[in-house]
């Protein structure tokens, strides 16, 4: 049986990613880093909505950000995110 801590972490990650836009953002960021503006354009969402999604995922430790001049880029740092997206592709297509 899995330890309670592992189950708590899994449930937290599933709660954070339980939104179609956040799943799409992770899917995009697994391909490489992107700025809020780039993601907003790809998703056809307002930049402030994208920022809110990114902040939730960053707070949970799924993403990180890095500044390059005036632009902030985001990328996935949790390797479990790739596994989760692969599982979704396998079972939900």
C-alpha positions in Angstrom: 0.0 0.0 0.0 1.1 3.5 -0.7 2.1 5.7 2.2 -0.5 8.4 3.2 2.0 11.1 2.2 2.2 9.8 -1.3 -1.6 9.6 -1.6 -1.9 13.2 -0.2 0.7 14.4 -2.8 -1.1 12.6 -5.6 -4.5 13.9 -4.6 -3.1 17.5 -4.5 -1.5 17.2 -7.9 -4.8 15.8 -9.4 -6.7 18.7 -7.8 -4.3 21.3 -9.3 -4.4 19.7 -12.7 -8.2 19.0 -12.7 -8.8 21.7 -15.3 -8.7 21.4 -19.1 -6.6 24.6 -19.5 -4.1 23.6 -16.9 -3.7 20.1 -18.5 -3.2 21.8 -21.9 -0.6 24.2 -20.4 1.3 21.3 -19.0 1.1 19.5 -22.3 2.5 22.6 -24.1 5.2 23.2 -21.5 6.4 19.6 -21.8 7.6 20.6 -25.3 9.6 23.6 -24.0 9.4 26.8 -22.1 6.9 29.5 -22.9 5.9 32.9 -21.6 2.4 33.9 -20.4 1.8 35.8 -23.6 2.8 32.9 -25.8 0.6 30.5 -23.8 -2.3 33.0 -23.9 -2.1 33.2 -27.6 -1.9 29.4 -28.1 -4.8 28.8 -25.8 -6.8 31.9 -26.9 -7.2 32.9 -23.3 -6.7 36.2 -21.5 -3.1 36.6 -20.1 -4.4 37.1 -16.6 -6.3 33.8 -16.7 -3.2 32.0 -17.9 -1.2 33.6 -15.1 -3.6 32.3 -12.5 -3.3 28.8 -13.9 0.4 29.0 -14.0 0.6 30.4 -10.4 -1.5 27.5 -9.1 0.8 24.9 -10.8 3.9 26.8 -9.7 2.8 26.9 -6.1 2.3 23.2 -6.1 5.8 22.6 -7.6 4.7 21.4 -11.0 6.3 24.4 -12.8 9.1 26.8 -12.4 9.7 30.2 -13.9 12.8 31.9 -15.1 13.3 35.5 -16.2 15.0 36.4 -19.4 15.2 40.2 -19.6 11.6 41.5 -19.1 10.0 38.2 -20.0 9.2 35.3 -17.6 9.2 31.8 -19.0 7.6 28.8 -17.5 8.6 25.1 -17.8 7.6 21.8 -16.2 9.9 20.6 -13.4 7.8 17.7 -11.9 8.6 14.6 -13.9 5.3 13.1 -12.8 3.5 15.6 -14.9 4.8 13.9 -18.1 3.7 10.5 -16.7 0.2 11.9 -16.0 -0.2 13.4 -19.4 1.0 10.1 -21.0 -1.6 8.2 -18.9 -4.4 10.6 -20.0 -3.3 10.2 -23.7 -3.4 6.4 -23.3 -6.7 6.1 -21.5 -8.7 9.1 -22.7 -8.3 9.4 -26.4 
